[in-house]
């Protein structure tokens, strides 16, 4: 169990999104950083809306 | 033959995730859980934080030994991935998910370019000189090796590079 996690509704093999879509990758990373800064409960998982 | 079957299943389950849910339903799990969740409150500003990527997507360098796909229990070893590696020197060895898209753009499982861009923009403090790759299909006798040897080895290396944040990415 990781200390904190985000979940994305992407197929296996696509945790950061689609190939050659840097804005998607960036969005997921920035939302991941937001979770890093705001999660206070060990083991919490945030479902991202995409 | 087993590798061919695993690759076909990986393609099917990637395209039809609901089939994967059906396939694993009721099979239980052999996941070993630590006694407690490792936890440190994150306090350092992002703009000052050094980040590293640890991926289980089977990423390694073309010059490194590929992960063992013949052992049905997987491969608990790891590969060190210098952040300065040219993109065409990465490759993926992993039969348990369809990595055709990741083969074209490694950033969808190993976002090294995106993190460099965020560093250049001052959003993060920096990228570790080294990242780490695992192959995530681990079961049976290799779970203990992963937990008691491989994980500790990589943790010590991350610590020696003064890494503040590790981004874990699956395949």
Backbone of each chain as ProteinMPNN parsed JSONL, in Angstrom:
{"seq_chain_A": "XXXXXXXXXXXXXXXXXXXXXXXXXXXXXXXXXXXXXXXXXXXXXXXXXX", "coords_chain_A": {"N_chain_A": [[0.868, -1.185, 0.0], [0.806, 2.084, -1.021], [1.941, 5.234, 0.413], [0.303, 7.351, -0.394], [-1.962, 8.012, -3.099], [-3.063, 8.556, -6.488], [-5.814, 7.84, -8.62], [-6.416, 7.074, -11.958], [-8.726, 6.938, -14.661], [-7.738, 5.283, -16.818], [-6.687, 3.049, -19.46], [-4.782, 0.036, -18.771], [-1.288, 0.455, -18.857], [-1.275, 3.105, -19.459], [-0.868, 5.188, -17.458], [-0.204, 7.898, -17.383], [-1.676, 8.917, -19.401], [-2.418, 9.475, -22.898], [-0.211, 8.631, -25.665], [2.11, 11.084, -26.849], [0.702, 13.308, -25.969], [1.4, 15.734, -24.319], [0.194, 17.646, -22.685], [-1.827, 16.262, -21.355], [-0.275, 14.493, -19.812], [1.034, 16.312, -18.231], [-1.104, 17.522, -16.853], [-2.033, 15.356, -15.313], [0.231, 14.884, -13.753], [0.431, 17.35, -12.344], [-1.952, 17.297, -10.906], [-1.371, 15.099, -9.372], [0.71, 16.104, -7.823], [-0.718, 17.979, -6.382], [-2.302, 16.29, -4.851], [-0.267, 15.142, -3.361], [0.454, 17.294, -1.769], [-1.85, 17.759, -0.318], [-3.062, 15.455, 0.783], [-3.649, 13.983, 3.883], [-4.084, 11.687, 5.182], [-2.746, 8.556, 5.776], [-2.36, 6.19, 3.166], [-4.433, 7.116, 1.624], [-6.425, 7.397, -1.337], [-6.979, 9.253, -4.182], [-9.512, 9.706, -6.509], [-9.093, 10.701, -9.715], [-10.824, 12.853, -12.015], [-10.833, 11.885, -14.661]], "CA_chain_A": [[0.0, 0.0, 0.0], [1.635, 3.303, -1.031], [1.498, 6.232, 1.395], [-0.769, 8.172, -0.978], [-2.056, 7.664, -4.512], [-4.178, 9.034, -7.307], [-6.288, 6.834, -9.558], [-6.923, 7.63, -13.213], [-9.547, 5.957, -15.376], [-7.052, 5.042, -18.076], [-6.382, 1.628, -19.633], [-3.462, -0.413, -18.351], [-0.236, 0.924, -19.744], [-1.476, 4.523, -19.756], [-1.106, 5.945, -16.233], [-0.074, 9.344, -17.597], [-2.537, 9.313, -20.5], [-2.17, 8.984, -24.253], [1.107, 9.014, -26.188], [2.279, 12.367, -27.554], [-0.251, 14.306, -25.459], [2.116, 16.236, -23.135], [-0.688, 18.393, -21.782], [-2.475, 15.246, -20.509], [0.728, 14.015, -18.857], [1.274, 17.421, -17.31], [-2.289, 17.67, -16.006], [-2.034, 14.263, -14.335], [1.33, 15.129, -12.806], [0.107, 18.478, -11.458], [-2.981, 16.816, -9.97], [-0.672, 14.201, -8.447], [1.429, 16.953, -6.871], [-1.733, 18.565, -5.495], [-2.629, 15.234, -3.893], [0.895, 15.033, -2.47], [0.444, 18.418, -0.827], [-3.088, 17.881, 0.456], [-3.459, 14.219, 1.484], [-3.139, 13.923, 5.261], [-4.423, 10.367, 5.717], [-1.938, 7.498, 5.147], [-3.078, 5.225, 2.346], [-5.555, 7.716, 0.888], [-6.393, 7.355, -2.805], [-7.893, 10.226, -4.773], [-9.945, 9.384, -7.869], [-9.088, 11.867, -10.586], [-12.074, 12.804, -12.799], [-10.63, 11.59, -16.084]], "C_chain_A": [[0.906, 1.237, 0.0], [1.111, 4.292, -0.002], [0.308, 7.056, 0.907], [-0.798, 7.876, -2.473], [-3.192, 8.426, -5.179], [-4.526, 7.908, -8.263], [-6.834, 7.539, -10.794], [-7.664, 6.542, -13.97], [-8.962, 5.747, -16.771], [-6.796, 3.545, -18.215], [-5.005, 1.289, -19.063], [-2.431, 0.081, -19.355], [-0.323, 2.398, -20.068], [-1.697, 5.354, -18.489], [-0.989, 7.45, -16.396], [-0.884, 9.805, -18.804], [-2.102, 8.724, -21.831], [-0.779, 9.393, -24.735], [1.041, 10.347, -26.938], [1.201, 13.395, -27.176], [0.364, 14.911, -24.176], [1.225, 17.001, -22.173], [-1.439, 17.446, -20.85], [-1.515, 14.795, -19.412], [0.933, 15.072, -17.775], [0.109, 17.591, -16.336], [-2.302, 16.601, -14.92], [-0.937, 14.47, -13.303], [0.976, 16.257, -11.837], [-0.985, 18.098, -10.459], [-2.367, 15.865, -8.949], [0.079, 15.023, -7.4], [0.448, 17.605, -5.891], [-2.14, 17.549, -4.433], [-1.495, 15.073, -2.883], [0.838, 16.103, -1.384], [-0.757, 18.404, 0.105], [-3.52, 16.617, 1.201], [-2.824, 14.193, 2.858], [-3.351, 12.542, 5.877], [-3.565, 9.306, 5.039], [-2.792, 6.512, 4.376], [-4.218, 5.804, 1.551], [-5.329, 7.626, -0.62], [-7.422, 8.351, -3.321], [-8.221, 9.791, -6.19], [-9.935, 10.665, -8.688], [-10.245, 11.735, -11.579], [-11.908, 12.53, -14.285], [-9.892, 10.267, -16.256]], "O_chain_A": [[1.694, 1.419, 0.928], [-0.044, 4.197, 0.414], [-0.577, 7.414, 1.685], [0.229, 7.525, -3.053], [-4.139, 8.874, -4.533], [-3.666, 7.125, -8.667], [-7.618, 8.483, -10.688], [-7.284, 5.372, -13.93], [-9.622, 6.005, -17.777], [-6.696, 2.84, -17.211], [-4.164, 2.173, -18.896], [-2.685, 0.115, -20.559], [0.466, 2.903, -20.867], [-2.631, 6.155, -18.448], [-1.601, 8.205, -15.64], [-0.791, 10.968, -19.196], [-1.511, 7.647, -21.899], [-0.229, 10.39, -24.266], [0.037, 10.676, -27.571], [0.842, 14.248, -27.987], [-0.106, 14.627, -23.074], [1.475, 17.003, -20.968], [-1.668, 17.776, -19.686], [-1.883, 14.722, -18.24], [0.995, 14.773, -16.583], [0.317, 17.78, -15.138], [-2.551, 16.895, -13.751], [-1.153, 14.254, -12.111], [1.201, 16.128, -10.633], [-0.951, 18.523, -9.304], [-2.793, 15.829, -7.794], [0.082, 14.672, -6.22], [0.755, 17.76, -4.709], [-2.302, 17.894, -3.262], [-1.739, 14.888, -1.69], [1.141, 15.838, -0.221], [-0.702, 18.97, 1.197], [-4.279, 16.709, 2.166], [-1.611, 14.359, 2.994], [-2.854, 12.261, 6.967], [-3.646, 9.163, 3.819], [-3.823, 6.052, 4.866], [-4.918, 5.064, 0.859], [-4.208, 7.758, -1.11], [-8.593, 8.299, -2.945], [-7.319, 9.534, -6.988], [-10.676, 11.603, -8.395], [-10.611, 10.619, -11.948], [-12.764, 12.911, -15.084], [-9.629, 9.849, -17.384]]}, "seq_chain_B": "XXXXXXXXXXXXXXXXXXXXXXXXXXXXXXXXXXXXXXXXXXXXXXXXXXXXXXXXXXXXXXXXXXXXXXXXXXXXXXXXXXXXXXXXXXXXXXXXXXXXXXXXXXXXXXXXXXXXXXXXXXXXXXXXXXXXXXXXXXXXXXXXXXXXXXXXXXXXXXXXXXXXXXXXXXX", "coords_chain_B": {"N_chain_B": [[5.649, -20.17, -25.809], [4.105, -19.567, -23.588], [4.795, -16.892, -23.207], [3.735, -15.731, -25.508], [1.005, -16.197, -25.099], [0.627, -14.67, -22.743], [1.157, -12.096, -23.702], [-0.882, -11.747, -25.563], [-3.129, -11.887, -23.876], [-2.556, -9.591, -22.361], [-2.928, -7.569, -24.261], [-5.667, -7.886, -24.785], [-6.837, -7.415, -22.224], [-6.029, -4.795, -21.816], [-7.434, -3.401, -23.76], [-10.049, -4.095, -23.138], [-10.963, -3.507, -20.242], [-12.979, -4.385, -18.512], [-13.09, -7.098, -18.862], [-10.797, -7.943, -17.603], [-11.459, -7.427, -14.972], [-13.461, -9.335, -14.634], [-11.959, -11.639, -15.007], [-10.23, -11.709, -12.798], [-11.896, -11.715, -10.667], [-12.927, -13.035, -7.598], [-10.658, -14.525, -7.354], [-9.029, -13.98, -5.291], [-6.149, -12.705, -3.569], [-2.585, -12.476, -3.698], [-1.171, -10.557, -2.565], [1.262, -9.165, -0.497], [1.085, -7.456, 2.467], [2.58, -4.707, 4.128], [3.317, -4.257, 7.642], [2.425, -1.776, 8.435], [1.279, 1.279, 6.866], [3.704, 2.968, 5.066], [4.677, 6.213, 5.94], [5.211, 9.654, 5.647], [4.63, 12.941, 6.428], [4.215, 15.357, 3.919], [6.077, 18.205, 3.651], [7.878, 19.945, 2.49], [8.365, 22.657, 0.197], [7.123, 22.268, -3.124], [8.596, 23.45, -5.188], [11.135, 23.316, -4.304], [11.716, 20.685, -4.162], [13.312, 17.581, -4.864], [12.757, 15.151, -7.279], [12.118, 11.703, -8.083], [11.546, 8.993, -10.349], [9.978, 5.927, -9.908], [9.247, 3.121, -11.53], [7.015, 0.423, -12.342], [6.681, -0.519, -14.788], [8.311, -1.994, -16.37], [10.43, -0.72, -17.587], [13.664, -0.269, -18.961], [17.152, 0.243, -19.827], [18.425, -0.066, -23.186], [20.894, -1.19, -23.131], [20.927, -2.705, -20.877], [20.242, -5.783, -19.075], [17.296, -7.427, -20.07], [14.148, -7.732, -18.286], [13.231, -10.817, -16.744], [11.134, -12.817, -18.477], [10.437, -15.413, -18.577], [10.182, -16.699, -16.178], [7.484, -17.736, -14.325], [6.781, -16.544, -11.919], [7.705, -14.028, -12.124], [10.052, -11.226, -12.055], [12.131, -9.979, -9.688], [14.109, -8.078, -9.754], [15.853, -4.879, -10.253], [16.409, -1.934, -12.286], [18.724, 0.647, -12.838], [18.129, 3.892, -13.909], [19.528, 6.387, -15.557], [18.787, 9.865, -15.478], [19.738, 11.353, -17.539], [19.604, 9.846, -19.787], [19.328, 9.347, -23.271], [16.221, 9.485, -25.048], [15.768, 7.468, -26.941], [17.105, 5.314, -25.988], [15.742, 3.97, -24.088], [13.767, 1.082, -23.276], [11.057, -1.302, -23.077], [10.402, -4.208, -21.241], [7.996, -6.363, -20.65], [5.455, -8.535, -20.264], [2.874, -8.4, -19.374], [1.139, -6.331, -19.743], [-0.207, -4.296, -22.361], [2.121, -2.59, -23.977], [2.402, -1.097, -26.284], [1.735, 1.593, -26.87], [3.263, 2.918, -24.911], [5.763, 2.185, -25.793], [6.026, 3.849, -27.949], [5.865, 6.383, -26.81], [7.524, 6.948, -24.108], [6.925, 8.519, -21.969], [4.322, 8.113, -21.06], [4.33, 6.15, -19.173], [6.636, 6.635, -17.835], [7.433, 9.489, -16.97], [9.687, 11.25, -17.749], [10.467, 13.373, -19.44], [8.41, 15.23, -19.012], [8.782, 15.834, -16.304], [11.28, 17.039, -16.423], [10.587, 19.305, -17.863], [8.879, 20.557, -16.041], [10.669, 21.1, -14.056], [12.319, 22.957, -15.357], [10.533, 25.013, -15.533], [10.403, 25.769, -12.958], [8.584, 24.651, -11.235], [8.988, 22.273, -9.908], [11.753, 21.282, -7.802], [13.82, 19.75, -8.878], [15.08, 16.957, -10.825], [15.995, 13.733, -9.891], [19.32, 12.411, -10.37], [19.172, 9.76, -10.978], [16.693, 7.332, -11.791], [14.383, 4.562, -11.213], [13.658, 1.279, -12.395], [11.283, -1.319, -12.331], [9.793, -4.524, -12.932], [6.482, -5.177, -12.89], [5.05, -7.617, -12.541], [5.019, -9.684, -10.125], [5.136, -12.447, -8.075], [4.44, -15.15, -5.764], [7.384, -16.796, -4.826], [9.049, -14.645, -5.28], [8.047, -12.359, -4.113], [8.919, -11.954, -1.498], [11.66, -11.478, -1.953], [11.489, -9.091, -3.334], [10.379, -7.399, -1.372], [12.19, -7.567, 0.772], [14.749, -7.275, -0.213], [15.19, -6.023, -2.884], [13.55, -3.661, -2.726], [14.667, -2.367, -0.506], [17.297, -1.933, -1.4], [16.904, -0.123, -3.537], [15.651, 1.957, -2.169], [17.71, 2.871, -0.478], [19.475, 3.866, -2.373], [17.941, 5.944, -3.477], [17.762, 7.576, -1.273], [20.445, 8.264, -0.984], [20.728, 9.97, -3.091], [19.467, 12.181, -2.236], [16.695, 12.423, -2.654], [13.474, 13.839, -2.521], [10.83, 13.314, -3.208], [9.145, 10.534, -4.501], [7.833, 9.391, -7.46], [5.635, 6.946, -8.142], [4.968, 4.796, -10.748], [2.696, 2.682, -12.463], [2.544, -0.107, -14.813]], "CA_chain_B": [[4.193, -20.217, -25.949], [3.526, -18.84, -22.453], [4.981, -15.455, -23.427], [2.777, -15.341, -26.534], [-0.307, -16.172, -24.44], [0.591, -13.525, -21.822], [1.091, -10.858, -24.472], [-2.238, -11.653, -26.133], [-4.014, -11.522, -22.767], [-2.276, -8.201, -22.008], [-3.592, -6.706, -25.252], [-7.119, -8.0, -24.59], [-7.236, -6.774, -20.977], [-5.823, -3.359, -21.941], [-8.526, -2.845, -24.561], [-11.335, -4.406, -22.511], [-10.683, -3.616, -18.803], [-14.023, -5.111, -17.785], [-12.745, -8.52, -18.94], [-9.808, -8.186, -16.547], [-12.199, -7.489, -13.7], [-14.142, -10.637, -14.595], [-10.947, -12.69, -14.917], [-9.608, -11.769, -11.47], [-12.935, -11.742, -9.639], [-13.017, -14.254, -6.815], [-9.414, -15.294, -7.313], [-8.27, -13.615, -4.112], [-4.933, -11.966, -3.836], [-1.396, -12.935, -2.993], [-0.422, -9.362, -2.204], [1.758, -9.146, 0.875], [0.955, -6.097, 2.973], [3.468, -4.405, 5.257], [2.62, -4.144, 8.914], [1.731, -0.499, 8.45], [1.508, 2.061, 5.654], [4.826, 3.899, 5.252], [4.075, 7.549, 5.858], [5.856, 10.867, 6.134], [3.871, 14.108, 5.969], [4.99, 16.147, 2.969], [6.088, 19.595, 4.125], [8.808, 20.776, 1.721], [7.741, 23.233, -1.0], [7.358, 21.532, -4.367], [9.608, 24.114, -6.008], [12.445, 22.981, -3.751], [11.769, 19.23, -4.004], [13.942, 16.736, -5.881], [11.865, 14.028, -7.548], [12.6, 10.55, -8.838], [10.5, 8.098, -10.828], [10.152, 4.478, -9.765], [8.174, 2.55, -12.339], [6.92, -1.033, -12.444], [6.236, -0.737, -16.165], [9.27, -2.81, -17.114], [11.355, 0.15, -18.325], [15.102, -0.416, -18.736], [17.953, 0.735, -20.949], [18.709, -1.095, -24.191], [22.173, -1.815, -22.771], [20.748, -3.494, -19.654], [19.58, -7.064, -19.244], [15.837, -7.337, -19.966], [13.516, -8.458, -17.186], [12.999, -12.216, -17.07], [9.732, -13.089, -18.795], [10.208, -16.856, -18.612], [9.834, -17.147, -14.829], [6.076, -17.4, -14.107], [6.66, -15.712, -10.72], [8.181, -12.687, -12.444], [11.456, -10.846, -11.88], [12.145, -8.974, -8.619], [15.293, -7.204, -9.835], [15.588, -3.496, -10.643], [17.366, -1.315, -13.174], [18.978, 2.062, -12.565], [17.846, 4.633, -15.143], [20.013, 7.766, -15.455], [17.867, 10.862, -16.049], [20.352, 11.923, -18.744], [19.516, 8.864, -20.872], [18.572, 9.733, -24.474], [14.941, 8.781, -25.058], [15.786, 6.279, -27.795], [17.835, 4.248, -25.315], [14.839, 3.251, -23.186], [12.881, 0.081, -23.842], [10.183, -1.944, -22.084], [10.218, -5.658, -21.265], [6.878, -6.644, -19.729], [4.457, -9.258, -21.056], [1.58, -8.468, -18.693], [0.255, -5.255, -20.188], [0.081, -3.9, -23.733], [2.929, -1.361, -23.912], [2.63, -0.555, -27.63], [1.722, 3.064, -26.807], [4.413, 3.35, -24.117], [6.952, 2.007, -26.639], [6.106, 5.036, -28.817], [6.087, 7.559, -25.962], [7.845, 6.413, -22.79], [6.408, 9.418, -20.937], [3.021, 7.73, -20.501], [4.59, 5.311, -17.991], [7.892, 7.094, -17.231], [7.309, 10.881, -17.446], [10.957, 11.929, -17.528], [10.467, 14.656, -20.159], [7.462, 16.132, -18.323], [9.397, 16.305, -15.061], [12.323, 17.995, -16.791], [9.904, 20.559, -18.228], [8.384, 21.183, -14.806], [11.867, 21.617, -13.385], [12.733, 24.166, -16.078], [9.551, 26.06, -15.225], [10.506, 26.108, -11.538], [7.465, 24.093, -10.465], [9.631, 21.341, -8.986], [13.133, 21.685, -7.562], [14.751, 19.062, -9.75], [14.888, 15.535, -11.08], [17.129, 12.958, -9.405], [20.166, 11.928, -11.469], [18.8, 8.381, -11.295], [15.363, 6.784, -11.521], [14.491, 3.108, -11.09], [12.64, 0.507, -13.082], [10.95, -2.68, -11.948], [8.759, -5.186, -13.747], [5.492, -5.308, -11.831], [4.44, -8.935, -12.351], [5.814, -10.362, -9.097], [4.282, -13.255, -7.209], [5.063, -16.348, -5.2], [8.655, -16.732, -4.092], [9.757, -13.389, -5.524], [7.498, -11.252, -3.322], [9.809, -11.745, -0.359], [12.882, -10.854, -2.464], [11.151, -7.706, -3.649], [10.144, -6.618, -0.165], [13.301, -7.568, 1.728], [16.049, -6.973, -0.832], [15.141, -5.02, -3.961], [12.982, -2.391, -2.264], [15.641, -1.715, 0.375], [18.428, -1.473, -2.219], [16.517, 1.088, -4.271], [15.401, 3.008, -1.168], [18.992, 3.426, -0.039], [20.015, 4.679, -3.464], [17.139, 7.178, -3.55], [18.162, 8.403, -0.137], [21.799, 8.785, -1.241], [20.604, 11.042, -4.089], [18.694, 13.262, -1.601], [15.378, 12.526, -3.276], [12.406, 14.229, -1.589], [9.545, 12.756, -3.638], [9.218, 9.46, -5.492], [6.59, 9.167, -8.201], [5.523, 5.531, -8.497], [4.053, 4.613, -11.875], [2.493, 1.291, -12.861], [2.46, -0.358, -16.253]], "C_chain_B": [[3.519, -19.422, -24.827], [3.652, -17.33, -22.685], [3.973, -14.953, -24.443], [1.387, -15.218, -25.918], [-0.424, -14.947, -23.527], [0.457, -12.212, -22.579], [-0.295, -10.663, -25.076], [-3.233, -11.246, -25.044], [-3.815, -10.062, -22.371], [-2.983, -7.248, -22.971], [-5.103, -6.709, -25.031], [-7.553, -7.233, -23.344], [-7.023, -5.269, -21.02], [-6.993, -2.731, -22.692], [-9.9, -3.05, -23.922], [-11.128, -4.609, -21.006], [-11.734, -4.399, -18.032], [-13.753, -6.612, -17.818], [-11.707, -8.876, -17.88], [-10.488, -8.303, -15.201], [-12.885, -8.841, -13.547], [-13.119, -11.75, -14.351], [-10.389, -12.833, -13.509], [-10.628, -11.882, -10.353], [-12.944, -13.093, -8.926], [-11.727, -15.035, -6.735], [-8.596, -14.967, -6.08], [-7.011, -12.886, -4.509], [-3.757, -12.568, -3.09], [-0.531, -11.744, -2.602], [-0.001, -9.453, -0.749], [1.713, -7.705, 1.349], [1.939, -5.868, 4.107], [2.634, -4.228, 6.515], [1.872, -2.823, 9.017], [2.087, 0.26, 7.176], [2.685, 3.005, 5.905], [4.332, 5.327, 5.025], [4.989, 8.601, 6.442], [5.051, 12.031, 5.585], [4.75, 14.938, 5.052], [4.919, 17.607, 3.35], [6.923, 20.513, 3.233], [8.081, 21.385, 0.53], [8.105, 22.433, -2.238], [8.523, 22.131, -5.153], [11.023, 23.855, -5.5], [12.684, 21.469, -3.701], [12.425, 18.531, -5.189], [13.081, 15.479, -6.037], [12.58, 12.918, -8.304], [11.389, 9.722, -9.26], [10.917, 6.664, -10.494], [8.965, 3.857, -10.489], [8.196, 1.033, -12.279], [6.492, -1.432, -13.845], [7.229, -1.536, -17.006], [10.262, -1.996, -17.935], [12.803, -0.164, -17.958], [15.834, 0.154, -19.934], [18.2, -0.412, -21.925], [20.006, -1.834, -23.875], [22.065, -2.707, -21.537], [20.032, -4.817, -19.96], [18.066, -6.89, -19.128], [15.328, -8.091, -18.739], [13.162, -9.864, -17.672], [11.506, -12.461, -17.273], [9.419, -14.586, -18.802], [9.804, -17.413, -17.251], [8.372, -16.761, -14.557], [5.838, -16.573, -12.849], [7.21, -14.308, -10.938], [9.656, -12.494, -12.179], [11.532, -9.729, -10.853], [13.338, -8.013, -8.681], [14.899, -5.808, -10.31], [16.699, -3.019, -11.574], [17.498, 0.17, -12.811], [18.888, 2.814, -13.891], [18.326, 6.075, -15.007], [19.051, 8.735, -16.131], [18.417, 11.476, -17.326], [20.252, 10.989, -19.941], [18.755, 9.432, -22.067], [17.325, 8.874, -24.606], [14.959, 7.498, -25.886], [16.56, 5.115, -27.171], [16.989, 3.502, -24.278], [14.109, 2.163, -23.971], [12.075, -0.554, -22.705], [10.168, -3.442, -22.314], [9.17, -6.0, -20.212], [5.783, -7.286, -20.561], [3.045, -9.144, -20.5], [0.727, -7.22, -18.854], [0.682, -4.884, -21.603], [0.823, -2.576, -23.721], [3.245, -0.787, -25.294], [2.65, 0.976, -27.605], [2.916, 3.591, -26.011], [5.713, 3.172, -24.9], [7.153, 3.225, -27.543], [6.438, 6.289, -28.006], [6.267, 7.085, -24.526], [7.223, 7.242, -21.676], [5.061, 8.986, -20.36], [3.151, 6.731, -19.349], [5.808, 5.813, -17.202], [8.085, 8.549, -17.657], [8.569, 11.725, -17.278], [10.99, 13.29, -18.229], [9.564, 15.663, -19.453], [8.091, 16.668, -17.033], [10.532, 17.278, -15.353], [11.709, 19.345, -17.156], [9.424, 21.294, -16.987], [9.539, 21.744, -13.992], [12.294, 22.934, -14.04], [11.792, 25.338, -15.827], [9.608, 26.48, -13.762], [9.381, 25.57, -10.685], [7.966, 23.045, -9.493], [11.1, 21.722, -8.873], [14.113, 21.014, -8.503], [14.377, 17.611, -9.918], [16.159, 14.824, -10.609], [18.001, 12.533, -10.574], [19.829, 10.49, -11.881], [17.354, 8.088, -10.922], [15.486, 5.258, -11.522], [13.333, 2.396, -11.747], [12.518, -0.894, -12.52], [9.995, -3.237, -12.994], [7.707, -5.678, -12.768], [4.807, -6.649, -11.648], [5.343, -9.736, -11.413], [4.845, -11.177, -8.249], [5.087, -14.405, -6.626], [6.36, -16.045, -4.467], [9.381, -15.412, -4.26], [9.214, -12.214, -4.716], [8.428, -10.932, -2.157], [11.105, -11.067, -0.807], [12.647, -9.374, -2.735], [11.074, -6.863, -2.382], [11.39, -6.489, 0.697], [14.644, -7.206, 1.114], [15.944, -5.813, -1.813], [14.652, -3.663, -3.473], [13.973, -1.644, -1.381], [16.817, -1.169, -0.434], [18.08, -0.164, -2.922], [16.258, 2.243, -3.301], [16.694, 3.67, -0.725], [19.61, 4.295, -1.128], [19.256, 5.999, -3.592], [17.556, 8.127, -2.431], [19.536, 9.031, -0.392], [21.777, 9.916, -2.264], [19.788, 12.215, -3.543], [17.356, 13.506, -2.287], [14.33, 12.855, -2.214], [11.088, 13.534, -1.908], [9.803, 11.671, -4.664], [7.85, 9.327, -6.141], [6.597, 7.711, -8.646], [4.542, 5.392, -9.652], [3.923, 3.135, -12.211], [2.607, 1.138, -14.37], [1.02, -0.415, -16.684]], "O_chain_B": [[2.533, -18.717, -25.041], [2.723, -16.576, -22.393], [3.411, -13.871, -24.274], [0.671, -14.252, -26.181], [-1.448, -14.264, -23.532], [-0.271, -11.317, -22.151], [-0.819, -9.549, -25.099], [-4.075, -10.374, -25.257], [-4.785, -9.364, -22.076], [-3.564, -6.247, -22.552], [-5.744, -5.66, -25.082], [-8.526, -6.481, -23.39], [-7.74, -4.526, -20.349], [-7.485, -1.667, -22.315], [-10.812, -2.255, -24.148], [-11.115, -5.746, -20.535], [-11.424, -5.012, -17.011], [-14.147, -7.327, -16.897], [-11.73, -9.974, -17.324], [-10.147, -9.163, -14.39], [-12.891, -9.423, -12.463], [-13.374, -12.683, -13.59], [-10.103, -13.945, -13.064], [-10.258, -12.121, -9.204], [-12.966, -14.148, -9.559], [-11.688, -16.099, -6.117], [-7.571, -15.604, -5.836], [-6.84, -12.5, -5.665], [-3.908, -13.101, -1.991], [0.665, -11.88, -2.342], [-0.806, -9.779, 0.123], [2.256, -6.821, 0.687], [2.118, -6.74, 4.957], [1.414, -4.072, 6.46], [0.801, -2.761, 9.621], [3.06, -0.064, 6.495], [2.659, 3.769, 6.87], [3.652, 5.609, 4.038], [5.479, 8.476, 7.564], [4.815, 12.096, 4.378], [5.91, 15.196, 5.373], [3.837, 18.195, 3.374], [6.706, 21.725, 3.218], [7.262, 20.711, -0.095], [9.239, 21.979, -2.39], [9.338, 21.401, -5.717], [11.997, 24.146, -6.194], [13.739, 21.023, -3.249], [12.145, 18.835, -6.348], [12.723, 14.83, -5.053], [13.518, 13.162, -9.063], [10.344, 9.749, -8.61], [12.044, 6.246, -10.76], [7.816, 4.054, -10.096], [9.261, 0.424, -12.178], [6.003, -2.54, -14.067], [7.021, -1.733, -18.203], [10.867, -2.515, -18.873], [13.13, -0.308, -16.78], [15.217, 0.508, -20.938], [18.187, -1.581, -21.54], [20.194, -2.973, -24.303], [23.025, -3.397, -21.191], [19.322, -4.946, -20.957], [17.596, -6.265, -18.177], [16.004, -8.981, -18.223], [12.839, -10.074, -18.841], [10.715, -12.326, -16.339], [8.271, -14.981, -19.008], [9.166, -18.462, -17.167], [8.048, -15.574, -14.558], [4.782, -15.952, -12.724], [7.181, -13.485, -10.022], [10.418, -13.456, -12.088], [11.046, -8.629, -11.115], [13.547, -7.225, -7.759], [13.761, -5.579, -10.719], [17.776, -3.612, -11.643], [16.511, 0.846, -12.518], [19.504, 2.414, -14.88], [17.633, 6.904, -14.417], [18.556, 8.463, -17.225], [17.666, 12.054, -18.112], [20.767, 11.31, -21.011], [17.65, 9.948, -21.9], [17.356, 7.679, -24.315], [14.246, 6.546, -25.57], [16.654, 4.044, -27.771], [17.446, 2.535, -23.669], [13.863, 2.302, -25.169], [12.379, -0.362, -21.527], [9.95, -3.904, -23.434], [9.443, -5.928, -19.014], [5.239, -6.654, -21.467], [2.111, -9.712, -21.065], [-0.291, -7.067, -18.179], [1.821, -5.139, -21.993], [0.213, -1.534, -23.478], [4.236, -0.076, -25.461], [3.497, 1.589, -28.254], [3.517, 4.596, -26.389], [6.665, 3.926, -24.695], [8.282, 3.594, -27.866], [7.196, 7.147, -28.458], [5.291, 6.848, -23.814], [7.014, 6.745, -20.569], [4.686, 9.442, -19.28], [2.183, 6.492, -18.627], [5.986, 5.456, -16.037], [8.822, 8.818, -18.605], [8.504, 12.817, -16.713], [11.493, 14.26, -17.662], [9.929, 16.831, -19.316], [7.935, 17.847, -16.716], [10.727, 18.241, -14.611], [12.245, 20.396, -16.804], [9.549, 22.516, -16.894], [9.389, 22.76, -13.313], [12.593, 23.908, -13.349], [12.192, 26.5, -15.897], [8.941, 27.435, -13.363], [9.226, 25.977, -9.534], [7.447, 22.924, -8.384], [11.635, 22.406, -9.746], [15.117, 21.611, -8.891], [13.48, 17.097, -9.249], [17.269, 15.271, -10.901], [17.486, 12.313, -11.67], [20.156, 10.058, -12.986], [16.857, 8.532, -9.887], [16.558, 4.719, -11.797], [12.185, 2.835, -11.676], [13.515, -1.569, -12.265], [9.465, -2.504, -13.829], [8.001, -6.507, -11.907], [4.05, -6.818, -10.693], [6.299, -10.379, -11.847], [3.845, -10.649, -7.762], [6.257, -14.601, -6.955], [6.425, -15.164, -3.61], [10.253, -15.088, -3.453], [9.863, -11.17, -4.644], [8.689, -9.765, -1.868], [11.6, -10.175, -0.118], [13.477, -8.522, -2.416], [11.623, -5.763, -2.317], [11.632, -5.438, 1.289], [15.582, -6.866, 1.836], [16.533, -4.753, -1.601], [15.261, -2.635, -3.768], [14.108, -0.425, -1.491], [17.28, -0.058, -0.177], [18.862, 0.787, -2.905], [16.613, 3.386, -3.592], [16.763, 4.894, -0.611], [20.198, 5.337, -0.839], [19.865, 7.05, -3.792], [17.682, 9.334, -2.637], [19.763, 10.193, -0.055], [22.698, 10.731, -2.307], [19.451, 13.136, -4.286], [16.94, 14.649, -2.477], [14.294, 12.239, -1.149], [10.318, 13.203, -1.006], [10.588, 11.862, -5.593], [6.837, 9.169, -5.459], [7.452, 7.292, -9.426], [3.396, 5.829, -9.542], [4.92, 2.413, -12.242], [2.747, 2.117, -15.104], [0.736, -0.618, -17.865]]}, "name": "protein", "num_of_chains": 2, "seq": "XXXXXXXXXXXXXXXXXXXXXXXXXXXXXXXXXXXXXXXXXXXXXXXXXXXXXXXXXXXXXXXXXXXXXXXXXXXXXXXXXXXXXXXXXXXXXXXXXXXXXXXXXXXXXXXXXXXXXXXXXXXXXXXXXXXXXXXXXXXXXXXXXXXXXXXXXXXXXXXXXXXXXXXXXXXXXXXXXXXXXXXXXXXXXXXXXXXXXXXXXXXXXXXXXXXXXXXXXXXXX"}
